Amino acid sequence: MTINEIQDELIEDFTFYSDWMEKYEHIIQLGKELPLIDEQYKQDQFLIKGCQSKVWLYPTLKDGKVYFTADSDAVITKGLVSLMVKVLSGHTPQEIVASDLYFIDQIGLKEHLSPTRANGLLSMVKQMKLYALTLQATG
């Protein structure tokens, strides 16, 4: 699936929830389903700067595609990073860097997140694209 196909699927998933409490519950559930990050990557160097909660993100390049693992100490934030991992993991660095993450606006995340969480989400996006650029240059 392409990044846009995954985003379209997520947008469709979120239309099933009528209010934001249900959407938050769905985001929290997605966080619970996020594969566990290896403990060795829960170090300061893998923390995303700009997030109020602790968010660890670790990229690997395999067969020309970037795969992310992540974790957070906050349930909503863990759900948000799981959304980002779901959308961007398993794609080439070029696809990740060039991606337009329109699902964030279309499911209403920007308007329903607190300013600090919205900034944290932007920091996640920036960090994932930065990792992709770095892996593209070194891979």
Protein Blocks (a to p, Z undefined) as FASTA:
>chain_A
ZZklmmmmmmmmmmmpmbfklmmmmmmmmmmmpccddfklmcfklpcehiabacdddddd
eehiacdddddfbfklmmmmmmmmmmmgopafklmmmpccfklmmnommmmpcfklmmmm
mmmmmmmmmmmmmmmmmZZ
